[in-house]
C-alpha cells in the first residue's frame, strides 16, 4: 500500500500520468519499480538479440554473382529470350 501511495504522490507532478490512470485504472497494478541497471541489461539483451537476428545466415538466397553465372551462358544460346550482347 505504501508503494501505491508513493506512486500516486509522484504522479501528481505529471499530468499525463494522471490522465492515463484515469483512463486505465488498472495501470497502477501494472507498475513495477526496477533498478536502472536492470533496464540497461534488458536493453543490451534486446539490442544483442536484434543484431544476432539481423546478421543471421540466410540460407536459400543465392548471391547475384552465382545467378549471373548460371543465367548468362543460357541466354547466349537462346537469342529469342531477350538476351542481347
KAJONOR-V329581 format. One record per pair of residues at least 12 apart in sequence whose C-alpha atoms are under 10 Angstrom apart, sorted by the first residue. I is the first residue (numbers start at 1). J is the second residue. Records with the same first field share a line. If there is no record, write none. Layout:
I: J / J
This chain:
3: 31 / 32 / 33
4: 28 / 29 / 31
7: 28 / 31 / 33
8: 21 / 28
71: 83
